[in-house]
Amino acid sequence: MSRKNKVKPVLENVRIEAVAAEGNALAHVDGKVLFVPAMVPGDVVDVQLTRSRKGYMEGYVTRLVSPSPDRIEPVCGHFGDCGGCKWQCLPYSLQLKAKQQQVEDQLRRIGHLQLPEISPIIGSDRQYYYRNKLEFTFSNHRWILKGEDPNSLSPEEFVGLGFHISGFFDKVLDLKHCHLQGAPSNEIRNFIRSYALRKGLSFFNLREQTGFLRNLVLRTASTGEVMLTVVFGPDAAAERETVLEVLGDIYKEFPQITSLNYVINNKKNDTIGDLEIENYAGRDCIYEQMEGLRFKIGPKSFYQTNSEQAYRLYSVVRDFARRDFADKIPVIYDLYTGTGTIALFLSSMAGKVVGIEYVPEAIEDAWENARLNGIDNSSFYAGDMKDVLNDEFIKNNGHPDLVVLDPPRAGIHPDVAEVLLRTAPKHMIYVSCNPASQARDLAVFASKYDITAIQPVDMFPQTHHVENVVALSLRDE
Protein backbone atom coordinates (compact mmCIF):
# COMPACT_ATOMS: atom_id res chain seq x y z
CA MET A 1 0.00 0.00 0.00
CA SER A 2 1.38 3.42 -0.95
CA ARG A 3 2.10 6.03 1.70
CA LYS A 4 -0.62 8.19 0.18
CA ASN A 5 -3.29 5.52 0.66
CA LYS A 6 -2.14 4.39 4.08
CA VAL A 7 -5.09 3.97 6.43
CA LYS A 8 -5.01 6.71 9.06
CA PRO A 9 -5.52 5.80 12.73
CA VAL A 10 -8.47 6.39 15.02
CA LEU A 11 -7.59 8.58 18.01
CA GLU A 12 -9.43 7.49 21.15
CA ASN A 13 -10.66 9.49 24.14
CA VAL A 14 -9.81 12.91 22.75
CA ARG A 15 -11.03 15.78 24.93
CA ILE A 16 -12.36 18.77 22.97
CA GLU A 17 -10.82 21.96 24.33
CA ALA A 18 -12.33 24.89 22.44
CA VAL A 19 -14.36 26.10 19.50
CA ALA A 20 -12.18 27.11 16.54
CA ALA A 21 -12.80 29.05 13.31
CA GLU A 22 -15.26 27.97 10.61
CA GLY A 23 -17.35 25.97 13.06
CA ASN A 24 -14.63 23.47 13.92
CA ALA A 25 -13.65 22.30 17.39
CA LEU A 26 -10.08 22.07 18.62
CA ALA A 27 -8.05 19.58 20.67
CA HIS A 28 -4.38 18.69 21.13
CA VAL A 29 -3.00 15.20 20.62
CA ASP A 30 0.73 14.41 20.96
CA GLY A 31 1.65 18.06 20.65
CA LYS A 32 -0.38 18.60 17.49
CA VAL A 33 -3.54 20.62 17.01
CA LEU A 34 -6.51 18.50 15.96
CA PHE A 35 -9.55 19.99 14.21
CA VAL A 36 -12.92 18.21 14.08
CA PRO A 37 -16.33 19.60 13.05
CA ALA A 38 -19.02 20.86 15.40
CA MET A 39 -18.18 19.51 18.85
CA VAL A 40 -18.67 21.06 22.29
CA PRO A 41 -15.74 21.92 24.60
CA GLY A 42 -15.59 19.17 27.20
CA ASP A 43 -16.79 16.40 24.88
CA VAL A 44 -14.64 13.26 24.92
CA VAL A 45 -14.64 11.61 21.49
CA ASP A 46 -13.00 9.06 19.22
CA VAL A 47 -11.73 10.63 16.00
CA GLN A 48 -10.97 9.10 12.62
CA LEU A 49 -8.06 11.04 11.17
CA THR A 50 -8.44 12.21 7.57
CA ARG A 51 -5.37 14.44 7.32
CA SER A 52 -2.12 14.71 9.22
CA ARG A 53 0.39 17.49 8.56
CA LYS A 54 3.45 18.70 10.39
CA GLY A 55 1.61 21.20 12.56
CA TYR A 56 -1.99 20.00 12.63
CA MET A 57 -4.42 17.14 12.03
CA GLU A 58 -8.01 16.90 10.81
CA GLY A 59 -10.63 14.24 11.34
CA TYR A 60 -14.23 13.42 12.09
CA VAL A 61 -15.87 12.04 15.21
CA THR A 62 -16.77 8.36 15.10
CA ARG A 63 -18.02 8.09 18.70
CA LEU A 64 -19.07 10.44 21.46
CA VAL A 65 -17.45 8.72 24.44
CA SER A 66 -18.83 11.13 27.02
CA PRO A 67 -20.70 14.38 26.43
CA SER A 68 -19.61 17.74 27.77
CA PRO A 69 -21.66 19.07 30.71
CA ASP A 70 -22.34 22.06 28.45
CA ARG A 71 -23.79 19.97 25.60
CA ILE A 72 -27.52 20.49 25.02
CA GLU A 73 -30.07 18.47 23.06
CA PRO A 74 -30.48 19.73 19.46
CA VAL A 75 -33.96 21.02 18.62
CA CYS A 76 -34.04 19.81 15.01
CA GLY A 77 -34.68 16.18 14.08
CA HIS A 78 -32.38 16.62 11.06
CA PHE A 79 -29.36 17.56 13.21
CA GLY A 80 -26.32 15.53 12.21
CA ASP A 81 -27.61 14.90 8.69
CA CYS A 82 -28.31 18.47 7.59
CA GLY A 83 -25.25 20.61 6.91
CA GLY A 84 -26.79 23.69 8.53
CA CYS A 85 -27.26 24.71 12.18
CA LYS A 86 -24.25 22.69 13.32
CA TRP A 87 -24.06 24.50 16.66
CA GLN A 88 -27.45 23.40 18.01
CA CYS A 89 -25.69 21.28 20.63
CA LEU A 90 -23.81 24.36 21.90
CA PRO A 91 -25.64 26.68 24.34
CA TYR A 92 -26.32 30.07 22.77
CA SER A 93 -24.20 31.91 25.35
CA LEU A 94 -21.20 29.79 24.28
CA GLN A 95 -22.01 30.36 20.60
CA LEU A 96 -21.78 34.11 21.19
CA LYS A 97 -18.55 33.72 23.14
CA ALA A 98 -17.01 31.69 20.31
CA LYS A 99 -18.06 34.23 17.67
CA GLN A 100 -16.65 37.10 19.70
CA GLN A 101 -13.36 35.21 19.97
CA GLN A 102 -13.42 34.38 16.26
CA VAL A 103 -13.63 38.07 15.35
CA GLU A 104 -10.73 39.00 17.62
CA ASP A 105 -8.55 36.07 16.55
CA GLN A 106 -8.99 36.70 12.83
CA LEU A 107 -8.44 40.44 13.03
CA ARG A 108 -5.26 39.88 15.04
CA ARG A 109 -3.93 36.73 13.37
CA ILE A 110 -4.73 37.54 9.73
CA GLY A 111 -4.64 41.34 9.78
CA HIS A 112 -1.99 41.82 12.49
CA LEU A 113 -4.00 44.91 13.38
CA GLN A 114 -3.90 47.36 16.24
CA LEU A 115 -7.34 46.97 17.76
CA PRO A 116 -9.39 48.97 20.26
CA GLU A 117 -11.49 47.04 22.75
CA ILE A 118 -14.05 44.96 20.88
CA SER A 119 -17.61 45.63 22.00
CA PRO A 120 -19.60 42.63 23.28
CA ILE A 121 -21.38 40.83 20.45
CA ILE A 122 -25.04 41.72 19.87
CA GLY A 123 -27.01 38.49 20.12
CA SER A 124 -30.24 37.59 18.35
CA ASP A 125 -33.50 37.54 20.30
CA ARG A 126 -34.60 34.66 18.06
CA GLN A 127 -32.32 31.66 17.90
CA TYR A 128 -34.71 29.80 15.57
CA TYR A 129 -37.14 30.84 12.81
CA TYR A 130 -35.11 33.96 12.12
CA ARG A 131 -34.39 33.65 8.38
CA ASN A 132 -36.50 35.46 5.79
CA LYS A 133 -35.13 33.51 2.82
CA LEU A 134 -34.47 29.82 2.14
CA GLU A 135 -33.66 27.91 -1.05
CA PHE A 136 -34.63 24.27 -1.46
CA THR A 137 -33.60 21.73 -4.09
CA PHE A 138 -35.59 18.87 -5.62
CA SER A 139 -33.77 15.58 -6.11
CA ASN A 140 -34.88 12.26 -7.58
CA HIS A 141 -32.20 10.50 -5.52
CA ARG A 142 -32.10 11.94 -2.03
CA TRP A 143 -29.56 11.38 0.72
CA ILE A 144 -30.05 7.95 2.31
CA LEU A 145 -30.11 8.19 6.11
CA LYS A 146 -28.25 5.89 8.48
CA GLY A 147 -30.26 2.76 9.12
CA GLU A 148 -32.21 3.02 5.88
CA ASP A 149 -32.03 0.18 3.38
CA PRO A 150 -32.04 1.72 -0.11
CA ASN A 151 -33.15 -1.59 -1.60
CA SER A 152 -36.40 -1.46 0.37
CA LEU A 153 -37.33 2.10 -0.68
CA SER A 154 -40.02 2.75 -3.26
CA PRO A 155 -39.37 5.24 -6.08
CA GLU A 156 -41.50 7.79 -4.21
CA GLU A 157 -39.36 7.34 -1.10
CA PHE A 158 -36.18 8.03 -3.08
CA VAL A 159 -37.13 11.63 -3.91
CA GLY A 160 -36.30 14.59 -1.73
CA LEU A 161 -36.89 18.29 -1.34
CA GLY A 162 -34.54 20.14 0.96
CA PHE A 163 -30.91 21.20 1.36
CA HIS A 164 -27.76 19.93 -0.31
CA ILE A 165 -25.65 17.62 1.84
CA SER A 166 -22.30 19.24 2.60
CA GLY A 167 -19.61 17.89 0.27
CA PHE A 168 -22.05 16.19 -2.14
CA PHE A 169 -23.34 18.30 -5.02
CA ASP A 170 -25.80 15.62 -6.12
CA LYS A 171 -27.29 14.63 -2.74
CA VAL A 172 -30.20 16.39 -1.07
CA LEU A 173 -31.58 15.87 2.42
CA ASP A 174 -35.35 15.47 2.38
CA LEU A 175 -36.60 17.95 4.99
CA LYS A 176 -39.64 17.31 7.14
CA HIS A 177 -39.38 20.43 9.30
CA CYS A 178 -36.80 23.22 9.17
CA HIS A 179 -36.40 25.49 12.20
CA LEU A 180 -34.84 28.36 10.26
CA GLN A 181 -37.86 30.01 8.64
CA GLY A 182 -41.29 30.60 10.13
CA ALA A 183 -44.68 29.69 8.73
CA PRO A 184 -45.77 29.03 6.07
CA SER A 185 -42.34 27.88 4.86
CA ASN A 186 -42.56 24.24 6.01
CA GLU A 187 -46.20 23.99 5.03
CA ILE A 188 -45.54 25.20 1.48
CA ARG A 189 -42.53 22.96 0.95
CA ASN A 190 -44.26 19.84 2.27
CA PHE A 191 -47.40 20.53 0.23
CA ILE A 192 -45.42 20.91 -2.99
CA ARG A 193 -43.50 17.69 -2.32
CA SER A 194 -46.71 15.72 -1.73
CA TYR A 195 -48.45 17.41 -4.65
CA ALA A 196 -45.59 16.56 -7.03
CA LEU A 197 -45.69 12.89 -6.05
CA ARG A 198 -49.47 12.81 -6.41
CA LYS A 199 -49.27 14.35 -9.89
CA GLY A 200 -46.30 12.23 -11.00
CA LEU A 201 -44.07 15.26 -11.60
CA SER A 202 -40.38 14.42 -11.97
CA PHE A 203 -37.84 15.69 -9.44
CA PHE A 204 -34.54 17.06 -10.73
CA ASN A 205 -31.62 14.73 -11.44
CA LEU A 206 -28.54 16.67 -10.39
CA ARG A 207 -26.12 14.46 -12.32
CA GLU A 208 -28.02 14.20 -15.59
CA GLN A 209 -29.48 17.73 -15.34
CA THR A 210 -32.99 16.56 -16.19
CA GLY A 211 -36.34 16.83 -14.46
CA PHE A 212 -39.43 19.00 -14.15
CA LEU A 213 -39.09 20.48 -10.63
CA ARG A 214 -35.70 21.97 -9.76
CA ASN A 215 -35.73 24.53 -6.90
CA LEU A 216 -37.94 26.55 -4.57
CA VAL A 217 -37.02 29.97 -3.19
CA LEU A 218 -39.14 31.15 -0.25
CA ARG A 219 -38.95 34.68 1.10
CA THR A 220 -40.97 36.01 4.03
CA ALA A 221 -41.13 39.57 5.34
CA SER A 222 -41.79 41.04 8.76
CA THR A 223 -44.84 42.65 7.12
CA GLY A 224 -46.34 39.15 6.72
CA GLU A 225 -45.86 39.02 2.96
CA VAL A 226 -44.63 35.80 1.33
CA MET A 227 -42.81 35.37 -1.98
CA LEU A 228 -42.43 31.97 -3.63
CA THR A 229 -40.31 31.47 -6.72
CA VAL A 230 -40.58 28.03 -8.33
CA VAL A 231 -37.64 27.03 -10.52
CA PHE A 232 -38.53 24.47 -13.16
CA GLY A 233 -35.95 22.27 -14.86
CA PRO A 234 -35.34 21.80 -18.59
CA ASP A 235 -38.08 19.15 -18.85
CA ALA A 236 -40.63 21.91 -18.20
CA ALA A 237 -39.68 23.98 -21.26
CA ALA A 238 -42.21 22.21 -23.50
CA GLU A 239 -44.88 21.76 -20.81
CA ARG A 240 -46.17 25.26 -20.18
CA GLU A 241 -49.71 24.07 -19.43
CA THR A 242 -48.43 21.80 -16.66
CA VAL A 243 -46.28 24.62 -15.29
CA LEU A 244 -49.29 26.93 -15.06
CA GLU A 245 -51.44 24.18 -13.52
CA VAL A 246 -48.83 23.58 -10.79
CA LEU A 247 -48.58 27.29 -10.01
CA GLY A 248 -52.36 27.66 -9.95
CA ASP A 249 -52.80 24.81 -7.49
CA ILE A 250 -50.09 26.21 -5.19
CA TYR A 251 -51.63 29.68 -5.25
CA LYS A 252 -55.07 28.27 -4.49
CA GLU A 253 -53.70 26.27 -1.51
CA PHE A 254 -51.76 29.17 0.04
CA PRO A 255 -53.52 32.54 -0.08
CA GLN A 256 -50.71 33.86 2.18
CA ILE A 257 -48.49 34.02 -0.92
CA THR A 258 -48.50 37.64 -2.09
CA SER A 259 -45.92 37.10 -4.85
CA LEU A 260 -45.75 33.88 -6.90
CA ASN A 261 -43.05 33.72 -9.58
CA TYR A 262 -41.43 31.11 -11.77
CA VAL A 263 -38.45 30.58 -14.03
CA ILE A 264 -37.28 27.73 -16.29
CA ASN A 265 -33.60 27.04 -15.73
CA ASN A 266 -31.84 25.16 -18.54
CA LYS A 267 -28.35 25.87 -17.19
CA LYS A 268 -25.89 23.55 -15.48
CA ASN A 269 -26.02 25.57 -12.25
CA ASP A 270 -28.78 26.75 -9.92
CA THR A 271 -28.17 30.49 -10.16
CA ILE A 272 -31.11 32.46 -11.56
CA GLY A 273 -29.64 35.96 -11.43
CA ASP A 274 -29.14 35.99 -15.20
CA LEU A 275 -32.56 34.48 -16.05
CA GLU A 276 -35.88 36.16 -16.75
CA ILE A 277 -38.30 35.54 -13.88
CA GLU A 278 -42.01 35.52 -14.69
CA ASN A 279 -44.64 36.74 -12.26
CA TYR A 280 -47.58 34.32 -12.14
CA ALA A 281 -49.78 35.87 -9.44
CA GLY A 282 -49.73 38.71 -6.94
CA ARG A 283 -47.09 41.40 -7.11
CA ASP A 284 -43.62 40.78 -8.52
CA CYS A 285 -42.12 41.81 -5.17
CA ILE A 286 -42.67 41.89 -1.42
CA TYR A 287 -41.99 44.74 0.99
CA GLU A 288 -39.89 44.81 4.13
CA GLN A 289 -40.20 47.54 6.73
CA MET A 290 -37.54 49.03 8.97
CA GLU A 291 -37.98 52.06 11.23
CA GLY A 292 -40.62 53.65 9.03
CA LEU A 293 -38.79 52.88 5.78
CA ARG A 294 -40.22 50.45 3.22
CA PHE A 295 -37.95 48.33 1.04
CA LYS A 296 -39.02 46.62 -2.16
CA ILE A 297 -37.58 43.11 -2.52
CA GLY A 298 -37.74 41.30 -5.85
CA PRO A 299 -36.91 37.65 -6.61
CA LYS A 300 -33.27 38.55 -7.31
CA SER A 301 -32.80 41.25 -4.66
CA PHE A 302 -30.32 40.97 -1.84
CA TYR A 303 -31.67 41.71 1.63
CA GLN A 304 -30.16 40.66 4.94
CA THR A 305 -31.68 37.26 5.73
CA ASN A 306 -32.32 38.04 9.41
CA SER A 307 -34.66 41.04 9.34
CA GLU A 308 -34.60 41.77 13.08
CA GLN A 309 -30.82 41.62 13.31
CA ALA A 310 -30.49 43.63 10.10
CA TYR A 311 -32.07 46.54 11.96
CA ARG A 312 -29.56 46.15 14.80
CA LEU A 313 -26.70 45.89 12.28
CA TYR A 314 -27.71 49.04 10.43
CA SER A 315 -28.23 50.83 13.75
CA VAL A 316 -24.61 50.07 14.60
CA VAL A 317 -23.51 51.59 11.29
CA ARG A 318 -25.60 54.69 12.02
CA ASP A 319 -24.26 54.99 15.57
CA PHE A 320 -20.68 54.80 14.28
CA ALA A 321 -21.45 57.50 11.70
CA ARG A 322 -23.10 59.75 14.30
CA ARG A 323 -20.10 59.40 16.58
CA ASP A 324 -17.71 60.54 13.84
CA PHE A 325 -19.85 63.38 12.49
CA ALA A 326 -21.51 65.95 14.74
CA ASP A 327 -23.36 67.58 11.85
CA LYS A 328 -24.92 66.35 8.62
CA ILE A 329 -22.48 64.33 6.52
CA PRO A 330 -22.02 66.06 3.14
CA VAL A 331 -21.44 62.95 0.98
CA ILE A 332 -21.82 59.25 1.89
CA TYR A 333 -20.86 56.39 -0.45
CA ASP A 334 -22.57 53.04 0.19
CA LEU A 335 -20.52 50.45 -1.70
CA TYR A 336 -22.18 47.08 -2.42
CA THR A 337 -25.48 48.77 -1.63
CA GLY A 338 -27.80 45.91 -2.64
CA THR A 339 -31.33 47.35 -2.73
CA GLY A 340 -30.09 50.53 -1.07
CA THR A 341 -31.01 49.57 2.48
CA ILE A 342 -27.99 51.06 4.29
CA ALA A 343 -27.86 54.07 1.97
CA LEU A 344 -31.50 54.93 2.61
CA PHE A 345 -31.19 54.16 6.33
CA LEU A 346 -28.42 56.82 6.52
CA SER A 347 -29.96 59.28 4.07
CA SER A 348 -31.46 61.55 6.75
CA MET A 349 -27.92 62.14 8.07
CA ALA A 350 -26.48 63.08 4.69
CA GLY A 351 -26.49 65.85 2.16
CA LYS A 352 -26.08 63.19 -0.52
CA VAL A 353 -25.86 59.40 -0.62
CA VAL A 354 -24.36 57.43 -3.52
CA GLY A 355 -24.83 53.64 -3.84
CA ILE A 356 -23.08 51.18 -6.13
CA GLU A 357 -24.12 47.56 -6.68
CA TYR A 358 -23.28 44.82 -9.20
CA VAL A 359 -26.84 43.49 -9.74
CA PRO A 360 -28.88 45.79 -12.04
CA GLU A 361 -32.23 44.55 -10.68
CA ALA A 362 -31.13 45.45 -7.15
CA ILE A 363 -30.28 48.98 -8.29
CA GLU A 364 -33.71 49.27 -9.89
CA ASP A 365 -35.17 48.31 -6.51
CA ALA A 366 -32.91 50.84 -4.78
CA TRP A 367 -34.27 53.67 -6.96
CA GLU A 368 -37.80 52.43 -6.30
CA ASN A 369 -37.10 52.25 -2.56
CA ALA A 370 -35.90 55.86 -2.59
CA ARG A 371 -39.09 56.90 -4.42
CA LEU A 372 -41.30 54.89 -2.04
CA ASN A 373 -39.81 56.62 0.96
CA GLY A 374 -39.74 60.11 -0.52
CA ILE A 375 -35.94 60.25 -0.37
CA ASP A 376 -34.48 62.58 -3.00
CA ASN A 377 -30.85 62.91 -1.91
CA SER A 378 -29.72 59.46 -3.10
CA SER A 379 -28.45 58.12 -6.42
CA PHE A 380 -27.58 54.56 -7.41
CA TYR A 381 -25.31 52.99 -10.01
CA ALA A 382 -25.05 49.42 -11.32
CA GLY A 383 -21.81 47.72 -12.33
CA ASP A 384 -18.72 45.90 -11.15
CA MET A 385 -17.32 47.90 -8.23
CA LYS A 386 -13.74 47.86 -9.51
CA ASP A 387 -14.92 49.29 -12.84
CA VAL A 388 -17.44 51.84 -11.56
CA LEU A 389 -15.53 53.30 -8.61
CA ASN A 390 -12.72 55.35 -10.15
CA ASP A 391 -11.38 58.91 -10.04
CA GLU A 392 -13.82 60.13 -12.69
CA PHE A 393 -16.81 58.68 -10.80
CA ILE A 394 -15.70 60.45 -7.62
CA LYS A 395 -15.19 63.70 -9.51
CA ASN A 396 -18.73 63.49 -10.91
CA ASN A 397 -20.46 62.38 -7.68
CA GLY A 398 -18.50 64.28 -5.07
CA HIS A 399 -15.66 63.38 -2.72
CA PRO A 400 -17.02 61.03 -0.01
CA ASP A 401 -16.74 62.11 3.61
CA LEU A 402 -17.91 58.65 4.76
CA VAL A 403 -17.66 55.36 2.88
CA VAL A 404 -19.69 52.33 4.00
CA LEU A 405 -18.47 48.98 2.70
CA ASP A 406 -20.66 45.86 2.84
CA PRO A 407 -19.03 43.47 0.34
CA PRO A 408 -19.66 39.75 -0.33
CA ARG A 409 -17.74 37.14 1.66
CA ALA A 410 -14.69 37.43 -0.59
CA GLY A 411 -14.17 41.04 0.50
CA ILE A 412 -13.18 43.93 -1.73
CA HIS A 413 -11.09 43.89 -4.90
CA PRO A 414 -7.54 45.34 -4.57
CA ASP A 415 -8.43 47.98 -7.17
CA VAL A 416 -11.27 49.20 -4.95
CA ALA A 417 -8.94 49.43 -1.95
CA GLU A 418 -6.45 51.39 -4.06
CA VAL A 419 -9.10 53.92 -5.12
CA LEU A 420 -10.26 54.36 -1.53
CA LEU A 421 -6.72 54.89 -0.26
CA ARG A 422 -6.12 57.45 -2.98
CA THR A 423 -9.45 59.19 -2.30
CA ALA A 424 -8.91 59.09 1.48
CA PRO A 425 -12.38 59.72 2.91
CA LYS A 426 -12.24 60.93 6.52
CA HIS A 427 -14.11 57.91 7.81
CA MET A 428 -15.06 54.42 6.63
CA ILE A 429 -17.33 51.77 8.11
CA TYR A 430 -16.66 48.20 6.97
CA VAL A 431 -19.50 45.68 7.41
CA SER A 432 -18.50 42.08 6.78
CA CYS A 433 -19.95 38.58 7.00
CA ASN A 434 -16.41 37.16 6.86
CA PRO A 435 -13.94 38.51 9.46
CA ALA A 436 -11.08 36.72 7.66
CA SER A 437 -11.44 38.65 4.38
CA GLN A 438 -12.29 41.75 6.39
CA ALA A 439 -9.01 41.41 8.30
CA ARG A 440 -7.09 41.11 5.03
CA ASP A 441 -8.69 44.29 3.66
CA LEU A 442 -8.24 46.21 6.90
CA ALA A 443 -4.54 45.39 6.80
CA VAL A 444 -4.37 47.25 3.47
CA PHE A 445 -6.15 50.28 4.92
CA ALA A 446 -3.88 50.26 7.97
CA SER A 447 -1.30 52.31 6.05
CA LYS A 448 -3.58 55.37 6.41
CA TYR A 449 -6.40 54.46 8.80
CA ASP A 450 -6.83 53.64 12.47
CA ILE A 451 -9.53 51.27 13.67
CA THR A 452 -11.65 53.16 16.18
CA ALA A 453 -14.49 50.76 16.98
CA ILE A 454 -15.48 47.12 16.44
CA GLN A 455 -18.95 45.64 16.93
CA PRO A 456 -19.76 41.98 16.15
CA VAL A 457 -23.41 41.12 15.47
CA ASP A 458 -24.85 37.60 15.43
CA MET A 459 -27.04 37.31 12.34
CA PHE A 460 -27.03 33.51 12.17
CA PRO A 461 -27.66 31.64 15.45
CA GLN A 462 -26.82 27.90 15.49
CA THR A 463 -24.04 28.49 12.94
CA HIS A 464 -20.43 29.70 13.13
CA HIS A 465 -21.15 32.71 10.89
CA VAL A 466 -20.82 36.19 12.35
CA GLU A 467 -21.23 39.73 11.04
CA ASN A 468 -18.72 42.37 12.09
CA VAL A 469 -18.74 46.16 11.85
CA VAL A 470 -15.48 48.12 11.99
CA ALA A 471 -15.12 51.91 12.05
CA LEU A 472 -11.98 53.50 10.56
CA SER A 473 -10.65 57.06 10.77
CA LEU A 474 -8.07 58.70 8.53
CA ARG A 475 -4.88 59.47 10.45
CA ASP A 476 -3.60 63.02 10.56
CA GLU A 477 -0.45 63.23 8.48
NORUR-V254905 format. One record per backbone hydrogen bond with DSSP energy under -1.0 kcal/mol. CO is the residue of the C=O (numbers start at 1). NH is the residue of the N-H. Records with the same first field share a line. If there is no record, write none. Layout:
# NORUR-V254905
CO: NH, NH
This chain:
# NORUR-V254905
3: 6
9: 49
11: 47
14: 45
16: 42
18: 26
21: 24
23: 38
24: 20
25: 36
26: 17, 18
27: 34
29: 32
32: 29
33: 57
34: 27
35: 59
36: 25
40: 43
43: 16
44: 65, 66
45: 14
46: 62, 63
47: 11
48: 60
51: 58
55: 33
56: 53
57: 35
58: 50, 51
60: 48
63: 46, 65
66: 44
68: 71
76: 79
78: 81, 82
85: 88
87: 90
89: 72
91: 95
92: 96
93: 97
94: 98
95: 99
96: 100
97: 101
98: 102
99: 103
100: 104
101: 105
102: 106
103: 107
104: 108
105: 109
106: 110, 111
107: 113
122: 458
132: 220
134: 218
136: 216
137: 162
139: 160
145: 148
149: 152
150: 153
158: 142
160: 139
161: 175
162: 137
163: 173
165: 168
168: 171
171: 165
172: 143
179: 129
180: 131
182: 185
184: 188
185: 189
186: 190
187: 191
188: 192
189: 193
190: 194
191: 195
192: 196
193: 197
194: 198
195: 199
196: 201
202: 213
204: 140
205: 209
210: 205
211: 235
212: 233
213: 204
214: 138
215: 231
216: 136
217: 229
218: 134
219: 227
221: 224
225: 221
226: 258, 259
227: 219
228: 261
229: 217
230: 263
231: 214, 215
232: 265
233: 236
234: 237
236: 239
239: 243
240: 244
241: 245
242: 246
243: 247
244: 248
245: 249
246: 250
247: 251
248: 252
249: 253
250: 254
254: 257
258: 283
259: 228
260: 280, 281
261: 230
262: 278
263: 232
272: 275
278: 262
281: 260
286: 297
288: 295
290: 293
293: 290
295: 288
297: 286
298: 301
305: 132
306: 310
307: 311
308: 312
309: 313
310: 314
311: 315
312: 316
313: 317
314: 318
315: 319
316: 320
317: 321
318: 322
319: 323
320: 324
321: 325
329: 351
331: 401, 402
332: 354
333: 404
334: 356
335: 406
337: 340
340: 344
341: 345
342: 346
346: 349
347: 350
349: 329
352: 332
353: 379
354: 334
355: 381
356: 336, 337
357: 383
359: 363
360: 364
361: 365
362: 366
363: 367
364: 368
365: 369
366: 370
367: 371
368: 372
369: 373
370: 375
371: 374
377: 353
379: 355
381: 357
384: 387, 388
385: 389
388: 390
390: 394
391: 395
392: 396
393: 397
394: 398
401: 427
402: 333
403: 429
404: 335
405: 431
408: 411
413: 417
414: 418
415: 419
416: 420
417: 421
418: 422
419: 423
420: 424
426: 474
427: 403
428: 472
429: 405
430: 470
432: 468
434: 438
435: 439
436: 440
437: 441
438: 442
439: 443
441: 445
442: 446
444: 447
445: 448, 449
448: 475
450: 473
453: 471
454: 119
455: 469
456: 122
457: 467
460: 463
462: 87
467: 457
468: 432
469: 455
470: 430
471: 452, 453
472: 428
473: 450
